[in-house]
């Protein structure tokens, strides 16, 4: 493991560090991290109100799309476990091992906009798109994509979260 990742508590930052070493290491790290994320879904606690928000948004004619640095497999598993799959139009996630496509890069946000036909890469005005954000990187990616942004409520780093 690269020295810069030795004391890192955030698995996504460890992935980034390993992915920078070689393409083979990146592919292996992607597979390992995806397996760990899917396993972690079993104990993941929903953000209070998030299911209601997703259901209400979809039921009132809004499109709900998830853009994440986490793996699509983990997100899909979580959604299935919480009976939310049918409310989500698409998942744009870390399903490759290219760490340069992770937020704060606007790559995945732009992919979502292209898929949805919004933003400056599609037909719908970006004013109709509002990301829900938990990390500053999402805010940066949204700003880089010409997408309106709401104030980010940064998610606490894994090191500052209480252990259970």
N, C-alpha and C positions, 0 to 999 in steps of 0.2 A: 504494500500500500504506500502511496506517495507520502512523504513526510508531512506535507501540508494538511493531510487528512487524518493524521494520527490522533489528534486531540479534538477532532470535529464531532459534534453531536448530531448535526443535521444530516440525515441520510442522503438528501439530494445534493448537499455540498460534497459529501464523500464520493457520490457518483460522479459529479463534475470533475473532481480531482483525479479519480481513476480513469475517467474517459479521456482526459487530456494526455494520458501516457501512451496509448496506442488504440487502434481500431479494434483489435482483438480483446483488449482489456475492457474497452467500452461496451462491446457486445456481451461479454461475460457479466460485467457489472449491471447491465440492463436486465439480463435474465435473473440474476440474484436479487436485485432490488425489486423487480416485479413480483417474484415469488414471496418476498418478505412483506410487500405491501398487501398482496392478496391474503396472506395469513393474518396480517394486522387488522384487516377489515372485521374479523370475527369479534374483536374487542373495541372497535371504534365507537365512540359515543357521538350521536348526532348533535350538531349545533342546535340549540333550542330555537324552535320556530322555522328551521330550514325546510323541513318537509312541507309545512303549511305554506310557506312562500312558494316553493316549487309547484305544488298542486294548484294554489290559487292563481299563480301566473299562467299556467297552462290552461286552466279552466276559464280564464278571462281573455283567451285569445292571444296570449303572448307566447313567444317561442323561448324555450329554455334550452340552452346549449352550455355544456361544461367545457371550459378550456383550463387545462391543468398541467403542472409539471409531474403529477403522479401518473402511474400507468393506467391505460384504459381498462385493463383487466381488473385492477383493483377497484376502479370507479364503477365499472359494470357490476361487479360482485356486490359492492356496497348498495347500489341502487336496487338490485334484485332482492337482497336481504331485507330491504326496507320498503319493498313494493312501490318503488318510484320509477322503475324503468320506463313505463308507458308515458310518463310526463316529460321525458327528455327527448329533444329532437336529435341531438348529436353529442358526441364526446370527442373532443380534440385533445389528445393527451400525449404523454411521453411514451410513444409506442415504437420508438426507434432509439438508437444509442447515440444520437448526435446531441451532445450537451450544448452546442451552440444554438439549438432551436428552442431551448428552455427559456422561460421568462427569466429575466426581463427582456429577452429578445421578443420582438413583436411577431415572430414567425407564426406561432400557433394562433394568436389572436387574428392575424391576417388570414390564415387558413379558414378560421371560423367565419370571418366576414365574407370571404369569397364563397364559402359554402352556403351561407345564408343570403347572399346577394346584397349585402349591406356595406356601409362604409365607403371609402373612396375606391374600393375594388369591386363594387357591385352597384346595384340600382337603388336600394333602399337608403334613405338618409341615415347617416350615422347618429343623428339625434334620436333615433328610435331604439338605439342600443345603449344599455347601461349595464356595465359589469358590476357584479358583486365581488368585492375584493377583500382578501384577508392578509395579503402580503404586499409590501411595497413593490416587488417585482411585477405584480399584476398591474398596478397603477402605471408603472413605467412602460410596460408592453402596450397597454391601452392607449396611453398618450402617444406612443410611437406609431400607433395604428390609426390615428386621427379619430379615435372613439371617445365620446364624452366620458368623463370619469366622475365618480362620486368620491368623497374623501375616503382614503384607504384607512381601514382599521387594522394595522399590522398584527399579524398572528404572532403570538409569543414564540420565541425560538424554542426548540425542543429542550435546550438546557435549562430554560427558565420555567418550564411546565412542571407542575407537581408530579412526583412519582406516585404510582399506585401499586 
